[in-house]
Amino acid sequence: MDYKKSKAPTNTVTRNIMELCEGTGNIYESVAIIGKRSNQIAVDIKQELNKKLAEFANYNDSLEEVFENREQIEISRYYEKLPKPTLIATEEFLDGEIYWHDPAKDVREDDEDDF
């Protein structure tokens, strides 16, 4: 997914708890799903940023010389301005863009059918 085109807000937004519960019926399950998706997004963004910054890597052992590259600074600023992974994941959850599956519920339903 292209996180740069996300319509998620860049600052904290107060959410309606009942709206978060609609998909799962349980606020804790919803938060766990959003948290797991947030971790996935954070890893993706970090890998993308590291790949872009690796182009500017300078492998000198000299601690005296520090080079400031304007392109590198602009890339870093751009990624700092992106919405936080938690906000992106919450927006995805509310829009119904996250698929989740709870195998424990399937096991419980199968057990009820046996009786």
WOWO-V955021 format. One record per residue. N is the residue number from 1. PHI is phi in degrees with one decimal (* if undefined). BURIAL is # if it has 24 or more other ideal C-beta (glycine too) atoms within 12 Angstrom, else .. Layout:
N/PHI/BURIAL  N/PHI/BURIAL
This chain:
1/*/.  2/-91.3/.  3/-72.6/#  4/-69.5/.  5/-97.6/.  6/-67.4/.  7/-92.5/.  8/-68.2/#  9/-69.1/.  10/-91.3/.  11/-126.9/.  12/-68.9/.  13/-125.8/.  14/-74.7/.  15/-111.2/.  16/-82.5/.  17/-61.0/.  18/-65.2/.  19/-68.0/.  20/-71.0/#  21/-78.8/.  22/-55.6/.  23/-71.7/#  24/-110.8/.  25/84.4/.  26/-146.4/.  27/-64.0/.  28/-67.9/.  29/-66.7/.  30/-62.5/#  31/-65.2/.  32/-64.0/.  33/-65.0/#  34/-63.4/#  35/-63.7/.  36/-66.0/.  37/-66.4/#  38/-60.4/#  39/-62.8/.  40/-61.8/.  41/-64.5/#  42/-60.9/#  43/-64.7/.  44/-61.3/.  45/-65.3/#  46/-64.4/.  47/-63.4/.  48/-64.3/.  49/-64.2/#  50/-62.6/.  51/-64.8/.  52/-69.9/.  53/-76.9/.  54/-64.7/.  55/-64.4/.  56/-97.8/.  57/-62.8/.  58/-121.7/.  59/-98.4/.  60/-81.4/.  61/-88.0/.  62/-77.4/.  63/-85.9/.  64/-75.0/.  65/-98.2/.  66/-122.7/.  67/-98.9/.  68/-102.0/.  69/-104.4/.  70/-60.7/.  71/-63.6/.  72/-64.6/.  73/-66.1/.  74/-64.8/.  75/-63.1/.  76/-62.7/.  77/-63.7/.  78/-60.4/.  79/-70.4/#  80/-68.9/.  81/-83.8/.  82/-64.7/#  83/-61.6/#  84/-65.6/#  85/-55.4/#  86/-64.6/#  87/-68.2/#  88/-65.0/#  89/-64.7/#  90/-64.8/#  91/-64.1/#  92/-61.3/#  93/-63.5/#  94/-68.0/#  95/-84.1/.  96/76.8/.  97/-92.8/.  98/-104.6/#  99/-101.5/.  100/-138.1/.  101/-143.5/.  102/-109.5/.  103/-64.4/.  104/-64.6/.  105/-67.6/.  106/-64.0/.  107/-65.7/.  108/-64.7/.  109/-66.4/.  110/-65.4/.  111/-65.7/.  112/-68.6/.  113/-71.4/.  114/-71.4/.  115/-85.5/.
